[in-house]
Amino acid sequence: MSNTLAPPSGLGGHTPSSRSGGVSPMSRSGAVTPLESQVGGHPGVLESEDGSLLIKPALQKEVDFYHALSTDPGFSPLRPFVPKFYGTLRLEGQVDESAPAPEPGAPVVVVEAAAPEGEKESIVLENLSHRFLKPNILDIKLGTALFDDEATPEKRARMEKVARETTSLETGVRLTGFQVYDLASGKAVNVPKSYGKSITAADLPDGIARFFPIAHSAPAPAPATPQGTGLPADVLAPILESLREDIAEIRAALADVHMRMVGSSLLIIYEADVERARAGLHWLEEGGDMDEEDEDEDEEDEDADDAKKRVGSPYIVKLIDFAHTKIVPGAGPDEGVLKGVDTVLRLLDGRLEQVKAVAAETGGRSGASA
């Protein structure tokens, strides 16, 4: 990926409100950096210097999916539930593999080179975590099938074994990876992919609880700095309730689309900063509109730092990763994916019940660790 990025092609992609829109401006230098908050998927995802855009190497099938999403009526129910697509980028160089690993936030080193024949294009998407101050991020792999029609017999057998030995076949989900902020240190703590591959279906509620921790009670007088991880129960409960409603809408949309999804995920992000999360809940209670929020973020003359500080929804949930997604008219929805979403809804119901119990015990104040 070049740090002198060629202009995105195919601009005017969809947005959640299905309106046309241009690409958000790249930094003047065109510099790109490795995505620090990536918790799932293949390595190599980059972000623009201001952090608002992702640049992701993609198979042609995924490029085709994003273009079809805007034009194929078969995909229309999904449009509100995927990241904004701004087009594709050409390679004008390649990462210098001999260069030392860059420091966090530093541009990658690129050398001039012709793109090899058959090289992947890169798609440009909105960075869903950009507007969060301290984003807690969870990637949930959906579906019971981990291979598509083009898989070789060897790969089919291998992926069937992976599905049986993980939670995918039984539940339709696998916790691919997640990060949760330690508020005392101000740093994100990552839980790797190996965790999701090692647990059983019975362990999934614990995994969800680890991603949605409840803040420890603060001794009196309260410390001046945040302690541990998690939001107070009275903040976390309404976030979980609203998040569940959105995922139920995603489930309804998936039930209306005749397609097959392999390797796609449900990406959940919520704000770990307590005061910002409270402000986000107030924004929702006041009737905050996600479409209006998107339009505000498209203002080109807005300073990036100011835009990031603007209060909006305290969470977001989207479907991501469509390298092996295709429309199959008349074949019905993907039952394996629907099974996975149903599992997520049940897990959220269980965690919400726990959080509400803590909120009731503490009278709406920060609860004990759960």
Order of alpha helices (4+ residues) and beta strands (2+ residues): beta-beta-beta-alpha-beta-beta-beta-beta-beta-alpha-alpha-beta-beta-alpha-alpha-alpha-beta-beta-alpha-alpha-alpha-beta-beta-alpha
